[in-house]
Amino acid sequence: MVIGAGTVLDPETARAVILAGANYVVSPGLNVDTIKLCNRYRVPMLPGVMSPTEAITALEAGCDIIKVFPGNVVGPGAISSFKGPLPQGDFMPSGGVDVDNVDKWLKAGACAVGTGSSLTKGAKTGDFAAVTAKAREFVEAVAAARK
């Protein structure tokens, strides 16, 4: 099992989650000091970006995967737009990714996708079987999109 920590906003929190066992760190924004700390511990850091300037900064700071966030604001076309001038970048959308659009993100060039509320909605009411069912739907949708 690979466990990551999300919504990490600063290097202090990044260090705390790494020491607690996080295998990767995800943030809604770009913080170069957080990236440097994660690099020091050799833990992948996926910063959220919305502009080419932020994406370039993330690449130059050593990020292997860049989170396009919020995905529902920019849409799947953002992936191909980023990859045009930055073909060396690997981009992962998060925010607004669901079973119905995961294929569009992957076909646009996303290396992976991040999802939250559309996957875990059932957990809010204690319906963990719904979470399992939705996870299966995601796995099937991703497999179909990658064929």
SENUDO-177748 format. One record per atom (N, C-alpha, C, O): residue in three letters; x negated, y negated, z. Coordinates in pm, whole numbers, plus 32768, in hexadecimal, padded with zeros to 4 digits. Last residue first. Layout:
<atoms>
ALAXYZ
...
</atoms>
This chain:
<atoms>
LYS82BF7F4F76F6
LYS82B97FB2768A
LYS82A17F6E7606
LYS82997FB0759F
ARG82E97E9177B9
ARG825D7EAC7793
ARG82507F137724
ARG81E17F2C76F6
ALA83F77E9377E9
ALA83BC7E1D77AB
ALA832E7E377778
ALA83027DFA7716
ALA84167F88786E
ALA84557F7377EB
ALA84177EFD77A1
ALA84047F037727
ALA838B7F4F795C
ALA835F7FBC7904
ALA83987FAA7878
ALA83507FBD7816
VAL842F7E8279C1
VAL83A37E67799F
VAL836E7ED1793F
VAL832C7EB278DC
ALA851E7F1079EB
ALA851C7E9C7991
ALA848E7E7A7966
ALA84777E5878F2
GLU84CE7FD27AA9
GLU85017FFB7A26
GLU84FA7F8879C1
GLU84D47F9D794E
VAL84887F2A7B7D
VAL84247F867B45
VAL84507FB17AB8
VAL83FE7FB57A5C
PHE85817EAC7BAD
PHE850C7E5F7B84
PHE84A47EB87B40
PHE846F7E957AD7
GLU861A7F877C01
GLU86427F3C7B89
GLU85CC7EEB7B53
GLU85B57EE77ADA
ARG85907FC57CED
ARG859480267C7F
ARG85B97FE17BFC
ARG857E7FFE7B93
ALA85D07EE07D7E
ALA85437EFC7D5E
ALA853B7F617CEB
ALA84E87F527C92
LYS86E17F037D9C
LYS86B17E927D4B
LYS861F7EA87D24
LYS85F77E857CB5
ALA86E07FE27E47
ALA87207FEC7DC3
ALA86ED7F7C7D67
ALA86D27F937CF2
THR86627F737F28
THR86277FE67EE2
THR865F7FF17E55
THR861480077DF6
VAL87217EB47F6A
VAL86977E8A7F4A
VAL86527EF97EFB
VAL860F7EDE7E97
ALA87F87F567FA6
ALA88037EF97F35
ALA87797EC87F0A
ALA87607EB47E93
ALA879C7FCE808A
ALA87B180238015
ALA87BE7FCC7F98
ALA87937FF47F2B
PHE87AA7F058142
PHE87267F25810C
PHE872E7F858095
PHE86D17F8D8045
ASP88667E2F81AD
ASP887E7E928145
ASP87FA7EB480FF
ASP87DF7E868090
GLY88567D5E825C
GLY88337DE3828E
GLY884A7E52822A
GLY88427EC8824D
THR88797C6E81E9
THR88F07CA88229
THR88D47D34825F
THR89307D79828B
LYS87807C3F8182
LYS87BC7BD881D7
LYS88367C0C8222
LYS88577BDB828E
ALA874B7D0C80D2
ALA870F7D138158
ALA874E7CAD81B7
ALA87507CC38230
GLY87B77CC67FDC
GLY87FF7D238032
GLY87CA7D2980C0
GLY88157D48811D
LYS86E97C217F6A
LYS876A7BE97F92
LYS87B57C447FF4
LYS87EC7C138056
THR85F17C637F03
THR860B7C7E7F90
THR86927C4C7FC3
THR86AB7C4D803B
LEU85E77C1B7DF4
LEU85C87CA37E1D
LEU85FD7CC27EA9
LEU86317D2F7EC2
SER86207B117DEE
SER86717B697D99
SER86597BFC7DBA
SER86AE7C507DA0
SER855D7AA87E9E
SER85E97AB07EC8
SER863E7B0A7E6F
SER869B7B4A7EA0
GLY84627B007DF5
GLY847E7AFE7E84
GLY85117B147E9E
GLY853C7B857EB3
THR835A7B527D17
THR83E87B3D7D33
THR83FD7B447DC9
THR83B27B857E12
GLY826E7B267C19
GLY828A7B227CA8
GLY831E7B0A7CBB
GLY835A7AB67C77
VAL81CC7BE77B1D
VAL82367B8C7B48
VAL82427B937BE0
VAL82257BF97C1E
ALA80B37BE87A3C
ALA81007C227AA9
ALA81717BC17AC6
ALA81767B547A8C
CYS805D7B657962
CYS80147BE07985
CYS805D7C2D79F2
CYS80477CA57A03
ALA81297AD97864
ALA810B7AE478F3
ALA80C47B69790E
ALA80EA7BD178D7
GLY81777AC1775A
GLY80EA7ACF7779
GLY80C67AD5780B
GLY80507AD5782D
ALA82787ACF770B
ALA82397A4D76F8
ALA81A47A51771B
ALA815B79F27700
LYS82BE7BCA7762
LYS82AA7BB876D2
LYS82697B3276B2
LYS82297B24764A
LEU82DF7B8D7873
LEU82747BE87848
LEU82577BD977B3
LEU81E37BDB778A
TRP83BE7ADF7868
TRP833F7AB478A4
TRP82CB7B0B7872
TRP82627AD7784C
LYS84817B8377F6
LYS84597B0777B2
LYS83D37AD577E6
LYS837F7AA57799
ASP849E7C4C78B7
ASP84697C6E7832
ASP84397BF277E7
ASP83D47BF777A1
VAL85167BC6798B
VAL848C7BF5799B
VAL844E7C187913
VAL83D67C057900
ASN861F7B7B7989
ASN85C17B2D7938
ASN85307B5D7940
ASN84D87B207902
ASP86B77C2A7A25
ASP86ED7C0079A5
ASP868A7BB1794E
ASP869F7BA678D5
VAL862E7C457B13
VAL86387CB97AB9
VAL86637C8F7A2D
VAL86387CC979CA
ASP85797B0A7B37
ASP85D77B717B60
ASP85DE7BDF7AF6
ASP859D7BD77A8F
VAL84DA79EE7BA8
VAL84C77A6B7B5D
VAL852B7AD17B92
VAL85327AEA7C0A
GLY84EB790E7C47
GLY8549791C7BD9
GLY853779977B83
GLY857C79A77B1F
GLY83B179277C9C
GLY841E78C87CAE
GLY847B78CF7C36
GLY845B789A7BCB
SER829179507BD6
SER82D7796E7C52
SER834079007C65
SER832A788C7C43
PRO81BB79D87AD9
PRO8226797F7B07
PRO826079AF7B8B
PRO825F7A267BAB
MET806B79E37AA6
MET80D67A2F7AE4
MET814379CD7B11
MET812A79797B67
PHE7F5D79F379BE
PHE7FC779A679FF
PHE80387A007A2D
PHE80607A5D79E8
ASP7E0F79DF7981
ASP7E7A7A3E799A
ASP7EE279F679EF
ASP7EC279C27A5A
GLY7D497935788A
GLY7D9579377907
GLY7DFC79A7790A
GLY7E3979C978A5
GLN7CDA79277794
GLN7C92797677F7
GLN7CDF7982787A
GLN7CBA79D278D0
PRO7D6D78707706
PRO7D8578FF76EC
PRO7D3F795A7750
PRO7D6679CE7760
LEU7DCC77577720
LEU7D8577A27789
LEU7D9978387777
LEU7DD0787A77CF
PRO7E6876EC7658
PRO7DE476B1766F
PRO7D8F76FD76D4
PRO7D1676E776DD
GLY7F3277C97669
GLY7EFF778D75ED
GLY7E7477517602
GLY7E14777F75C4
LYS7F8278067769
LYS7F217860772A
LYS7EEB782876A7
LYS7E8178537679
PHE80417740779C
PHE7FC3774277E8
PHE7F597793779F
PHE7EE5776B7798
SER8105779476E3
SER80CC770D76DA
SER804977047727
SER7FEA76C576F7
SER8146788F773E
SER8103788576BD
SER80C677FA76AA
SER806077EB7667
ILE81B978377834
ILE814A78967830
ILE80FF788977AC
ILE8085787A77AC
ALA828E779277F4
ALA821977577835
ALA81A077B4782E
ALA812E77867823
GLY835C782E779A
GLY830877EC7736
GLY828C77AD7773
GLY822A7794772C
PRO83EB78797881
PRO838878D47848
PRO832C789377E1
PRO82B978BD77D2
GLY840C7750795A
GLY843A77B778FE
GLY83CA780878C1
GLY835577E178CA
VAL83FB767D7A17
VAL83B176747998
VAL83DC76DC7931
VAL83D176C178BA
VAL84A976BE7AE6
VAL84A476347AB7
VAL8464762D7A2C
VAL849075E279D6
ASN848477C57B26
ASN8507779F7AF3
ASN850A770F7AC1
ASN856676EA7A78
GLY837F77C77B8F
GLY839977FC7B0A
GLY841E77D07AD1
GLY842977B87A58
PRO82E876BE7C36
PRO835377217C35
PRO837977477BA6
PRO839076F27B51
PHE81CC77737BC7
PHE823677607C29
PHE826776D17C2A
PHE821776747C1E
VAL80FA78627B66
VAL814677F47B2B
VAL81C377E67B81
VAL8219783E7B84
LYS7FD078C27BF4
LYS806078C87C04
LYS80A0784D7BC4
LYS807E77DC7BE8
ILE7EC379617B63
ILE7EFC78E17B87
ILE7F9478ED7B88
ILE7FD0791D7B28
ILE7DB77A327BAE
ILE7E437A2A7B84
ILE7E7B79A67BBA
ILE7E6579827C2D
ASP7CB579EF7BFD
ASP7CC87A4F7B90
ASP7D567A4C7B58
ASP7D6A7A627AE1
CYS7C0E78C87C53
CYS7C8879187C5D
CYS7C9679727BE4
CYS7C8479467B72
GLY7B3178197C59
GLY7B1C78A97C60
GLY7B9878FF7C6E
GLY7B8D79747C91
ALA7B3977117C24
ALA7B2277357CB0
ALA7B1677CC7CC3
ALA7AF477FB7D30
GLU7B7D77117B19
GLU7AF576E67B3E
GLU7AD377097BCE
GLU7A5E771D7BEF
LEU7C8B775E7B35
LEU7C2B77B47AEF
LEU7B9C77927B17
LEU7B4C77EB7B34
ALA7CF0767D7BBE
ALA7CF877027BFA
ALA7C9477627BB9
ALA7C5077AE7BFE
THR7CC275B47AFF
THR7C8275AB7B83
THR7C8176347BC6
THR7C1D765B7C02
ILE7D6B76117A34
ILE7CDA76087A1C
ILE7C9076037AA0
ILE7C2B76467AB1
ALA7E6375F27AB6
ALA7E3776777A89
ALA7DA076787A72
ALA7D5D76D77A9A
GLU7E6D74DD7AD9
GLU7E6975357B4E
GLU7E3875C07B28
GLU7DEB75FD7B73
THR7E76749579CA
THR7E0974647A20
THR7DFD74BC7A9C
THR7D8E74E17AC4
PRO7F6775077970
PRO7EE7753A793F
PRO7E71750D7997
PRO7E13755A79AB
SER804F75357A85
SER801174E67A1B
SER7F90752779EC
SER7F5275747A35
MET80A975C57B55
MET810E759B7AF5
MET80D1754D7A81
MET811875267A24
VAL804F76D47C32
VAL802F76617BDC
VAL80A776427B83
VAL80FC76977B69
GLY7FF0777C7D58
GLY805C774F7D02
GLY803276D47CB3
GLY7FF876767CEB
PRO7EE278697D6F
PRO7F1C77E67D8B
PRO7F8D77C57D29
PRO7F8A77EF7CB5
LEU7E8579827DF0
LEU7ED9795D7D7E
LEU7F1D78D77D9D
LEU7F8578D57DDE
MET7D5E7A1D7E45
MET7DB779AF7E67
MET7E0079867DE9
MET7DC1796A7D83
PRO7CC57B477EBF
PRO7D017AFB7E52
PRO7D647A927E85
PRO7DB17AAA7EE1
VAL7BB37B3E7F90
VAL7C437B5C7F8D
VAL7C807B097F1D
VAL7C717A8F7F1D
ARG7AB27B0C7FEE
ARG7AC77B617F79
ARG7B567B987F74
ARG7B6E7C0E7F59
TYR7A847A4C80A4
TYR7AAB7ACF80D9
TYR7AC57B35806A
TYR7AE97BA88086
ARG7A4B797D7FF4
ARG79E779A1805A
ARG7A037A2C8092
ARG79A77A7980AC
ASN7B3F79657F6E
ASN7AC979977F27
ASN7A5E79C57F88
ASN7A1C7A2B7F71
CYS7BD478F0803C
CYS7BF77977800D
CYS7B8379B57FBF
CYS7B697A2D7FCD
LEU7B5077F8804B
LEU7B51785180BE
LEU7B7178E08093
LEU7B2F793E80C0
LYS7B8477927F48
LYS7AF977A97F75
LYS7AF5780A7FEB
LYS7AA078637FEF
ILE7C9E777A7F54
ILE7C5F77D57EF3
ILE7BD177F77F1E
ILE7BA9786B7F1A
THR7CB176B68017
THR7CEA773A8030
THR7CAE77A17FD1
THR7C9078117FF9
ASP7C3B75E17F90
ASP7BFB7613800A
ASP7C32769D8030
ASP7BE876F18064
VAL7CF175B47EC0
VAL7C6D75EA7EA0
VAL7C2776207F1D
VAL7BDF76837F14
ASN7E2E75FA7E9A
ASN7DDA75C17F02
ASN7D5076017EF2
ASN7D3D76767F13
LEU7F5A75E97DF6
LEU7ECA75F87DE0
LEU7E7E75AF7E4E
LEU7E8C75367E5E
GLY8084769A7E69
GLY8038762B7E2F
GLY7FA4764B7E26
GLY7F7776B87E48
PRO80F177767EDB
PRO8144772E7E7C
PRO80F976BD7E36
PRO812976867DD3
SER801378937EE7
SER803C780F7F15
SER809877CD7EAF
SER808D77EA7E38
VAL7F9C79C87F63
VAL7FE9797F7EFD
VAL801778FB7F3A
VAL803B78F37FAF
VAL7E9C7AB57F88
VAL7EDE7A3F7FBE
VAL7F2179F57F4B
VAL7EE779E57EE0
TYR7E5C7C0F7FD7
TYR7E5D7B9F7F7B
TYR7EAE7B2F7FBA
TYR7EFB7B468017
ASN7E5B7CB080B1
ASN7E017CD58043
ASN7DFD7C6C7FD5
ASN7DA67C707F7E
ALA7E647C6A820B
ALA7E977C4B8185
ALA7E2E7C6E811C
ALA7DB97C4D812B
GLY7E0D7C938315
GLY7E107D0282B7
GLY7E457CE6822C
GLY7E537D4381DD
ALA7DDB7BCA83C3
ALA7E4A7C2383E7
ALA7E5B7C958383
ALA7EAE7CED8397
LEU7D1B7B3F833B
LEU7CF07B8983B3
LEU7D5D7BE983E4
LEU7D407C4C8426
ILE7DC97AD0827E
ILE7D5F7B2D8253
ILE7D307B8082CA
ILE7D1F7BF982BF
VAL7E627A27831A
VAL7EA47A9982D9
VAL7E3D7AFF82A7
VAL7E597B7782A6
ALA7D9B79728374
ALA7DEB79BF83D4
ALA7E2B7A388391
ALA7E2A7AA683CA
ARG7D4179038284
ARG7CE5795182D8
ARG7D3279A88339
ARG7D0F7A1C834F
ALA7E2C787F8233
ALA7DF078E881DF
ALA7D9479408233
ALA7D9A79BA8229
THR7E4677C182FB
THR7EA9782C82F2
THR7E74789F829E
THR7E8C791482BE
GLU7D67772782BA
GLU7D7577608340
GLU7DD877D48340
GLU7DBF783C837C
PRO7D9076CD81B2
PRO7D29773181CE
PRO7D3577718259
PRO7D1177E5826A
ASP7EF576C38161
ASP7E7676878189
ASP7E1076F481AB
ASP7E34776881BE
LEU7FE377438121
LEU7FD276B880F9
LEU7F48767E8111
LEU7F28761380DC
VAL8080785B80AE
VAL800B783080FA
VAL7FE577A580C7
VAL7FCB77938050
THR815078ED8042
THR816978668073
THR80FA783980D1
THR811377F98137
GLY80F27A3F8099
GLY812179D48043
GLY813F7955808F
GLY81467952810A
ALA800F7B46809B
ALA80527ADF80EA
ALA80767A6C808F
ALA80237A3C8042
GLY80187CA88050
GLY7FEB7C1F803F
GLY80397BC2809A
GLY80987BEA80DD
ILE7FB27DF38048
ILE80037D8F808C
ILE7FC67D068079
ILE7F4E7CF28090
VAL7FCD7F237FB0
VAL7F867EA47FAA
VAL7FE27E397FE4
VAL80537E287FB6
MET7FAC80758000
MET800080008000
MET7FA77F848000
MET7F427F7F8046
</atoms>
